[in-house]
């Protein structure tokens, strides 16, 4: 994860070295060499994703100094990456925040019996209705027909049955460590708040979408509140993207592994263009975009 970027960018090498120094453990080694069990631990995975996304952006900016973007957004953890990219806080500040976020969420996972359920083909209101009926929380509204519920894993089977009775196309229990974006993360939310209060946060010089509202939030106090609230609150990703489209933005670039967000954006509005940069090969494939 990210190892393919090193030989092509001194900026990437600098970021990974800074990450290791800041965290005081070998994040770069876990990213480049594994083991996978370590990399997928929440307390390691969240910083790894944060650094990888910003490393990809740093590589592009190093090779194309005139590259500009008009706004940023990120899903869940990615909201921190989006703020760092926009300049709300510096790389190290964001890295410390996501490390504590991951650590606290891992502790909350270990202390609870959480699960998550994807509802494929459900409307937002159907998702909320099922959540209310079985006492789960609506965690994600990712795209049309894609809602995720979260909470006590013992209530997941009832949600699957409710979805079947409602005629929803698929109800898929997810393989996750816990109930993210649900009330079971309350201890993590409370534990994270002091770190947010201490962090140096500025007004971003461009719009950054907040998961909790689907709208731009720019005041430092409001940003702290939004980043705290999203630990337990719903991720309104579809609203985030629609807010950007309403501003006239029609070109999107995803920096991160897998291309999942690009797929969601195309489902939200097939008329917009979204490419995914997760590897050096992806970058080379789309280099003409950045050279314009």
TORZA-967057 format. One line per 8 residues: number of its first residue (from 1); their letters; for each residue x, y, z negated of C-alpha. Coordinates in pm, whole numbers, padded with zeros to 5 digits. Each point is the difference from the previous one (the first is absolute). Example, Ala and Ser with C-alpha at 12.3 -4.5 7.8 and 13.67 -1.06 7.14 Angstrom:
2
1) as) 01230 -00450 -00780  00137 00344 00066
//
This chain:
292
1) xxxxxxxx) 00000 00000 00000  00177 00310 00129  00334 -00174 00062  -00035 00049 00376  -00002 00377 -00050  00334 00028 -00184  00240 -00034 00290  -00189 00264 00197
9) xxxxxxxx) -00033 00275 -00258  00221 00154 -00267  -00313 00167 -00143  -00153 -00342 -00064  00317 -00121 -00171  -00003 00308 -00221  -00364 -00054 -00103  00055 -00362 -00101
17) xxxxxxxx) 00314 00093 -00195  -00192 00277 -00176  -00282 -00243 -00079  00241 -00248 -00161  00162 00277 -00205  -00335 00148 -00107  -00161 -00328 -00101  00315 -00156 -00147
25) xxxxxxxx) -00072 -00334 00164  00090 -00130 00349  -00320 00083 00190  00189 -00003 00330  00124 -00354 -00064  -00353 -00123 -00073  -00123 00173 00318  00274 -00132 00226
33) xxxxxxxx) 00067 -00345 -00150  -00290 -00091 -00227  -00088 -00228 -00163  -00357 00049 00117  -00136 -00077 -00348  00191 00299 -00137  -00089 00233 00285  -00371 -00073 -00036
41) xxxxxxxx) -00010 00084 -00370  -00216 00311 -00031  00271 00195 -00186  00245 -00067 00287  -00239 -00010 00296  -00139 00349 -00058  00341 00174 -00001  00106 -00218 00294
49) xxxxxxxx) -00296 00112 00211  00051 00363 -00099  00369 -00004 00097  -00060 -00193 00322  -00260 00246 00126  00220 00300 -00075  00307 -00175 00144  -00182 -00043 00331
57) xxxxxxxx) -00095 00367 -00001  00357 00101 -00094  00140 -00201 00290  -00237 00168 00245  00081 00347 -00134  00375 -00073 00012  -00021 -00103 00365  -00256 00267 00094
65) xxxxxxxx) 00059 00311 -00217  -00283 00189 00169  -00264 -00264 -00084  -00295 00165 -00179  -00330 -00121 -00138  -00312 00189 -00102  -00135 -00198 -00298  00050 -00321 -00197
73) xxxxxxxx) -00211 -00273 -00160  00074 -00332 -00166  -00209 -00288 -00129  00027 -00070 -00373  00375 -00007 -00077  00048 00165 00340  -00150 00320 -00136  00331 00050 -00188
81) xxxxxxxx) 00197 -00060 00320  -00224 00253 00175  00068 00262 -00268  00376 -00060 00015  -00007 00027 00380  -00195 00326 -00024  00231 00148 -00264  -00234 -00003 -00301
89) xxxxxxxx) 00283 -00156 -00202  00349 -00120 00079  00099 -00358 00080  00132 -00080 -00347  -00304 00143 -00182  -00236 -00207 00211  00214 -00311 -00041  -00011 00025 -00379
97) xxxxxxxx) -00376 00048 00009  -00062 -00304 00221  00233 -00211 -00213  -00197 00084 -00315  -00326 -00044 00190  00104 -00346 00114  00130 -00099 -00344  -00316 00114 -00175
105) xxxxxxxx) -00228 -00164 00256  00193 -00326 -00037  -00053 00017 -00377  -00372 00061 00056  -00016 -00296 00240  00170 -00224 -00255  -00243 00106 -00273  -00320 -00057 00201
113) xxxxxxxx) -00164 -00256 00229  -00048 00207 00311  -00094 -00079 00356  -00096 00175 00324  -00244 -00079 00279  -00005 00129 00358  -00343 00049 00155  00032 -00014 00378
121) xxxxxxxx) -00296 00148 00184  -00141 00179 -00305  -00104 00362 -00005  00124 00226 -00278  -00343 -00003 -00163  -00021 -00381 00016  00339 -00019 -00167  -00112 00234 -00278
129) xxxxxxxx) -00326 -00191 -00042  00177 -00333 -00044  00251 00156 -00240  -00282 00137 -00215  -00191 -00328 00008  00290 -00216 -00124  00185 00260 -00209  00307 00043 00221
137) xxxxxxxx) 00157 00322 00127  00021 00120 00360  00376 00021 00051  00050 00085 00367  -00202 00144 00285  00262 -00063 00266  -00187 00019 00331  -00347 -00067 00141
145) xxxxxxxx) -00097 -00351 -00106  00289 -00038 -00244  -00075 00044 -00372  00198 -00150 -00289  -00141 -00075 -00347  00212 -00042 -00313  -00035 -00107 -00363  -00037 -00305 -00222
153) xxxxxxxx) 00084 -00304 00214  -00279 -00199 -00166  -00252 00232 00170  00141 -00049 00349  -00209 -00315 00077  -00321 00190 -00078  00110 00275 00238  00067 -00260 00272
161) xxxxxxxx) -00351 -00140 -00048  -00155 00348 00004  00182 00078 00323  -00128 -00323 00155  -00357 00084 -00097  00041 00348 00146  00117 -00145 00331  00349 00149 -00013
169) xxxxxxxx) 00226 -00168 00254  00287 -00103 -00230  00085 00023 -00370  00368 -00088 -00047  00162 -00028 -00345  00345 00159 00021  00326 -00146 -00127  00105 00282 -00231
177) xxxxxxxx) 00166 00029 -00339  -00289 00188 -00154  -00300 00229 00035  00151 00313 00154  -00211 00315 00015  -00239 -00125 -00266  -00070 00069 -00365  00238 -00285 -00089
185) xxxxxxxx) 00285 00239 00091  -00103 00252 -00269  00306 -00064 -00219  00223 00056 00302  -00181 00323 00080  00041 00124 -00358  00366 -00103 -00008  00080 00173 00328
193) xxxxxxxx) -00152 00335 -00092  00291 00125 -00218  00246 -00069 00283  -00220 00196 00242  -00023 00287 -00246  00380 00014 -00034  00074 -00029 00374  00096 00308 00200
201) xxxxxxxx) -00286 00035 00247  -00042 00291 00243  -00265 00118 00243  00067 -00203 00317  00072 00212 00308  -00247 -00206 00204  -00327 -00185 -00065  00031 -00325 -00196
209) xxxxxxxx) -00317 -00211 -00029  -00104 -00131 -00343  -00126 -00360 -00019  -00247 00086 -00273  -00184 00267 00200  00093 -00055 00364  00085 00371 00014  00305 00223 -00024
217) xxxxxxxx) 00115 00081 -00353  00280 00255 -00031  00022 00141 -00354  00256 -00181 -00221  -00251 -00055 -00282  -00254 -00144 00242  00265 -00223 00158  00089 -00140 -00343
225) xxxxxxxx) -00369 -00066 -00070  -00048 -00169 00339  00304 -00226 -00034  -00113 -00098 -00348  -00361 -00060 00102  00087 -00222 00297  00149 -00269 -00228  -00354 -00100 -00102
233) xxxxxxxx) -00201 00185 00266  -00112 -00084 00350  00234 00052 00295  -00201 00196 00259  00235 -00071 00288  -00262 00035 00273  -00090 00343 -00137  00368 00100 -00008
241) xxxxxxxx) 00042 -00080 00368  -00328 00162 00101  00104 00316 -00187  00322 00013 00202  -00185 -00062 00327  -00241 00283 -00091  00307 00228 -00016  00075 -00085 00360
249) xxxxxxxx) 00267 -00264 -00064  -00015 -00276 00261  00354 -00143 -00012  00095 -00218 -00299  00325 -00178 -00089  00014 -00270 -00267  00336 -00037 -00175  00008 -00337 -00176
257) xxxxxxxx) -00012 -00374 00054  -00273 -00190 00176  -00209 00247 00196  -00305 -00040 -00227  -00074 00372 -00025  00025 00047 00376  -00264 -00269 00042  -00228 00172 -00250
265) xxxxxxxx) 00040 00337 00170  -00102 -00150 00335  -00309 -00151 -00163  -00091 00333 -00157  00024 00183 00333  00102 -00190 00315  00053 00331 00181  00309 00097 -00202
273) xxxxxxxx) 00348 -00136 00057  00197 -00172 -00277  00335 -00177 00024  00178 -00196 -00271  00371 00029 -00079  00114 -00274 -00238  00333 -00108 00145  00282 00140 00209
281) xxxxxxxx) -00137 -00196 00295  -00338 00175 -00041  00180 00334 -00002  00193 -00080 00318  -00322 -00111 00167  -00161 00339 -00072  00309 00223 00010  -00152 00209 00280
289) xxxx) -00267 00124 -00243  00258 00157 -00229  00213 00136 00283  -00281 00220 00129
//
